[in-house]
Amino acid sequence: SQQGEEDPQALSIQEGENATMNCSYKTSINNLQWYRQNSGRGLVHLILIRSNEREKHSGRLRVTLDTSKKSSSLLITASRAADTASYFCATVDSNYQLIWGAGTKLIIKP
Amino acid sequence: KAGVTQTPRYLIKTRGQQVTLSCSPISGHRSVSWYQQTPGQGLQFLFEYFSETQRNKGNFPGRFSGRQFSNSRSEMNVSTLELGDSALYLCASSLMTSGTETQYFGPGTRLLVL
């Protein structure tokens, strides 16, 4: 079953613009993780935010978490062509099992 | 440190056959999780192994099974293959519990069932 749901499903922006994608989930979480997947390859971990954190930064990435709304957002600033990929959020259920969303496909146009 | 490796990378099988996929985690990692990824269903959790024991299992039929060896290497087996089993199978490893820390993914095995 999928707990995380990303929004939008697809996003196309110009290089240099900022990209924002959202993730909503249904139950209480221990943490929420964001991953990137380049076409047909393995996933790469981007950032983990714990339930007691509200915001986290890593380079050009900024993640926020609102546990009252059960949602998280991933912001990529100053996008580059290499950011073209699918982005997934994953939440942890009570069995410490990761539940994945369907992903947001991000396309950066040169 | 070497990353997670998966073999084979590509596989073509016919319906009714069985297949075994292999995953070698990062050295020192004790947790190995398996996922099936298809365009229609996204990333679906198959099972997680920790210290040779299956700790969690997703909602897949009994045709899907796995095991983990004492060196943490893991295999998954799919018997009586169906067309719908065509997918990218991803393996991920982590030090301890998959849900509380970063998972490191292998490149995946792309399985095509004809």
Interface residues (C-beta under 8 A of the other chain):
Chain A: S1 Q2 N30 N31 Q33 Y35 G40 R41 G42 L43 V44 H45 L48 F88 V92 D93 N95 Y96 Q97 L98 I99 W100 G101 A102 G103
Chain B: V4 S33 Y35 G42 L43 Q44 F45 E48 N56 G58 N59 L88 L90 A92 T97 S98 G99 T100 E101 T102 Q103 Y104 F105 G106 P107 G108 R110
